[in-house]
Amino acid sequence: MFENINFIKADIPFVRECDKNKSPCVMFRKKFMLETFNTAKVYLCALGYGYYYINGEKITQDLFTAPVSDYNKTLWYNAYDVSEFLKPGENVFTVICGNGFYNEQFKTAWNHNEAVWRDNPKFILKLETDGKTALVSDDTWRCTDKTPVVFNHLRSGEHFDSRLYNPDFNKLSFDDSGWQFAVNDSTPPTGTFRECVCEPVRECADYKTVKIIQTSPTRYVFDIGQNISGYIRLKVKQESGDLLVIKYAETVNCDYALQ
């Protein structure tokens, strides 16, 4: 599937220990031209997690791809029909990569923090139109680690600086001339590529807050009435530079302390 195609990553130092100042998500972009076509399909694998956009549109609602594995045994890749997102002429493909299970920095029962495969996030990609290769991951892609997600960790969430967010980052009109070029990964994991055919992880429902409890002048508990796997959608009016800390818990005790 990915013969003679490379994983690519940002040319930045790899930091093995958890450092909240040196663990951002990385963004990648590539502008490319297409002739008239009928069908388009993309094959991709991100290590650890990747999110993908074509011409400003998210190509799938799947979450947490690629799935965790022993990366020296199996590299799960996904395949998507992306015909509806592309057009003849100039297009842009954008990828965001985070650490996921691939770069686990805390000691756990699985000892993934000691895994030999650990490295900065990376991805590999092949786009085909009418069965012919139209785009691959290589060192002509541009990338940056100066992103709004200034820290991301599988078990410690993320730090998002909204002052750094540009909503046009995934659009053709965005100026990425100040970004550096990606580098081909010289030491990728040695696992065998296998297509992931399991049911994807996706958003399946919205749960409204059933109770809001203010426990201090600056602290609120939002109770949705049941335990789920999910995340919040929150709108706030705050001054630039204000810090919002969001913590998740499965239960609350009688004085509304999180557990």
N, C-alpha and C positions, 0 to 999 in steps of 0.2 A: 504493500500500500504506500509506504513512504520511502521507497528505494531512492537513494541519492538526494534525499531531502533532509535538512537539518532542523533540530530544535534550535530556537534562537532565544536570546536573553539580553538584558541590559548589561553594558560593560561597566559594572560597579563591583566593589569589593563584596565578598561573601562574609557575613558575620555569623559565626556559629552560635554565640550566646544571645539570649534575648536582650535586645536593646531597643527601647521605645523611640529612639531617635534614628534608627537605621534599619527599619523594616517596613518600607512603604510598598503599596501596590505599584505595579509598573504598567504603563500604557504603551501600546504599539500601534503604529498606523502605516498603511501602505496605499498609495494611489496607483491605479493601474487602468489600462485601456482594454476594452472588449469590442470585438466585432459583433455583428448580429448573431444571435444564438437562439436556440429553442429551449434547452434545459440546462440547469446548472446545479451542481452538487458539491458540497464541501466536506472534507474529512479533516478532523482536527483532534488534537490531544493537548491539554494543558496540564502542567505540573507546577503547583498543586491545583488551584481552581482557576477557570477561565470564563470570561464573558465576552461575547462576540457581537459585533455590529457591522452592518453593511449600509453605507449611505445614510447613517444616522439611525437605522432601525435595528433593534435587537433581533437576531435571527432565530432565536428559540426561547421558550419559557423554561427550559430545563435549568435546574439549579445544581450547584456543587459538582460540576464536571471538571476534570475527570474523576470517577470514583476512586476511592483509596485502594491500594494494592501493595504487594511487595514489588516495588518498581523495578527490581532486577529480575523479576519473573514475568510480570504482566504489565503492559501499558494499555489501558483502556482508551479507545478512541470512539468518537461519535461521528455520525454521518447525517447531513441535513440537506434537504432540497431547498436551495436558496434562489430559485429562478425568479421569484416575485420581487426580490430585493435589488436585483442587478438590472442594468440597462446598457445598451450599446453606447460606446463612448467612455468617458472617464468615470471611474468609481473609486470608492475608498473603503478599505476593510480596517476595522479597529478592534483591538483585543486588549482586555484588561486581565492581568494575572495577579493572583494572590498566593500566599504560602500554602494554605490548606494542610493536608496531611503530609505533603511532600517535604516541607521544611518545618518540622515540628521542633520547637525550641525548648519546650519544657519536658522534664522527665516524666514519663508515664509508665504504666504497666507493660506497654509494648516496646519501650526503649527506642521509639522512633527518633528521639533526639540524638541517638548514637548511630543512626543508620548511615551506611556508606554512600547512599544516593543523595543525601541532603545537599541542596544548592539553592541559589536564587530562583524564583519562579521563571518558567520558560514555556514555550509551546511549539508545536509542529503543525503544519497545515498544508493541505493541497486542495485547490479549487479546480474543478473540471467543468467545462462548458461543452455540451454535446459530446461528452466522453473524452475530450482532449484537455490536457493540463493548461490552465490559464493563469494560475498564480500559485506560488509556493512560499513557505517561510524561508527567508535568507537574510543576508546582511545588508540588503538594500532597504529593509524596513526601518522606519524611524521609531525611536522609543524615548521615554523619559521616566525617571523615578520621582520627578517633582510633581506629584499628584495630590489630590485632596485627601486620599487615604494615606496619611503619613505614617500609620502603624497598622499592621494587621496580623492577627494571630488566631489560630484555630480555636483556642480555649480562652482567649482574653479579648475577643472582639476586635474592634478597630477604632482608631482615632481619625475622625473625619474633620478636616478643616474646610468649612464651606467657603471661606474667603479665597481658597485656591481653586474652587470649582468653576469650570467654564462649560455651560450646557452644550456648547457647539463642538466639544472635543471629538465627537464621532462623525462630524459632518464634512462633506467635501470641501466646503468653504474655509474650514479651520486652517490657520497658518501654523504648520509644524516645522518650519524651517529652522527653528531654534532647538529642535530636538536632536539628540545624537543618533548615530546609526547603531542598530542592534549588532550583536556578534553571534556567529555560529557557535553552538555549544560543542566543545571539544571532548567532553567527558559525560555524555548522556547515560542514563540508566540503560542496562542491557536487557531489559525485559522484552518479551515478544508482544508485538501489537495485536490486540484482539478487539473486535468491534463490541461495544457495549450494547447489548440487546435487552437489558433489564428495564423495568418500568422506571421512568425518570422521576426525580424529585421536583415537584412543582408547587406553586401556590394553588390551593384548592378551595379556600374559603376566607372570608373576612369575619372577624369576631369583634363586636363592639364592646366597649368598656361598660360593665354593669355597675361599677362602683369606683369612685375616686376618693381616696382618703388622704387628707393633708396631715402629715405627721410632724412637720416642722415648717418654719417660714420658707424653706427652699427645697422641701422634699415632699413628693407625692407618690402614692401607691395607686397604680391603675390595675384593677381587678377585672379580668374578662370572664370570670366565672368557671373556668375549667383549665386543665393543664393541656398544653399543645406543644408541638414543635413549630416555631414560627418567629416572627419579628414584628416590630411595630411600624405603623405609619403615623408620624407625628408632625403637626404643623405648629410652629411657635412664632411669636413676635419678640425678638431679642435684639439687643445692641450687638454690633460687630465686635467680636472678641470675647463675648460671653461664652462660658463653658457649660455645656449640658452633659451630664453623666447619666447614662441609661444602663440599668442593671436588670437582668432577668432572673426570675426565681420560679420554682415549681409550686411552692406553698408559702403562706404567711402565717405567723403565729398570732396569738390573741392581741398583741400590741402592735401588729402589722409590721414586725421586723421580717425581712425577707429570709427565706430558707432555701 
